[in-house]
């Protein structure tokens, strides 16, 4: 079972040369009152920031955007996709 988790875990898929990643969260680092704890923990920017650290260690570009934490160079996830699709391959 561990081998299967390691094979498909998001952080196991990080490697030098992987495509850039962009996470955009509509919530900040504080859980909104109307959102369940489980939903917040899975979809919070805290998870994305942790993943960004793993991506940095692997040499993968990873952007994280959430309220009061803009992403340099990108307005939102759609702008990220458009710019990445228009940029020449390395």
C-alpha positions in Angstrom: 0.0 0.0 0.0 2.8 2.4 0.8 4.3 1.9 -2.7 0.9 2.8 -4.2 0.7 6.0 -2.1 4.3 7.0 -3.0 3.6 6.4 -6.6 0.5 8.7 -6.8 1.0 11.1 -3.9 1.2 14.7 -5.3 4.6 15.3 -3.7 6.0 12.1 -5.2 5.2 13.4 -8.7 7.4 16.5 -8.2 10.7 16.4 -10.1 13.1 18.7 -11.9 11.5 19.7 -15.2 7.9 19.3 -14.1 5.4 21.9 -15.3 4.9 24.9 -13.1 2.1 24.7 -10.6 -0.4 27.4 -9.4 -2.8 27.1 -6.4 -5.5 29.7 -6.0 -7.5 29.7 -2.8 -10.6 31.9 -2.1 -10.0 31.7 1.7 -7.2 33.1 3.7 -5.2 31.5 6.5 -8.1 31.8 8.9 -11.0 29.3 8.6 -14.2 31.1 7.6 -17.1 30.5 9.9 -19.4 29.0 7.3 -16.8 26.4 6.2 -16.4 23.0 7.9 -13.0 22.2 9.4 -12.6 19.2 7.2 -13.3 21.2 4.0 -11.0 24.0 5.2 -8.1 21.7 6.0 -8.2 20.1 2.6 -8.7 23.3 0.6 -6.9 25.9 2.7 -3.9 27.9 1.5 -1.9 26.4 4.4 -1.8 23.1 2.4 -0.7 24.8 -0.7 2.0 26.7 1.1 3.3 23.4 2.5 3.2 21.8 -1.0 5.1 24.9 -2.3 7.9 24.1 0.1 8.1 20.5 -1.3 8.0 21.9 -4.9 10.8 24.3 -4.1 13.0 21.5 -2.7 12.3 19.5 -5.9 13.1 22.4 -8.2 9.5 22.9 -9.4 8.0 26.4 -9.7 4.9 26.6 -7.5 2.8 29.7 -7.0 0.2 30.1 -4.2 -2.4 32.9 -4.3 -5.0 33.6 -1.7 -6.6 36.8 -0.2 -3.8 39.2 1.0 -1.2 37.0 -0.6 -1.0 37.8 -4.4 1.0 35.8 -6.9 3.7 37.7 -8.6 3.1 38.0 -12.3 -0.3 36.4 -12.4 -3.8 37.9 -11.7 -5.4 34.6 -11.1 -5.3 30.9 -12.0 -6.7 31.6 -15.5 -4.0 34.2 -16.2 -1.4 31.7 -15.0 -2.7 29.1 -17.5 -2.9 31.5 -20.4 0.6 32.8 -19.8 2.1 29.4 -19.4 0.4 28.1 -22.6 1.8 31.1 -24.5 5.3 30.8 -23.2 7.8 28.9 -25.2 8.8 25.4 -24.0 12.2 25.3 -22.2 
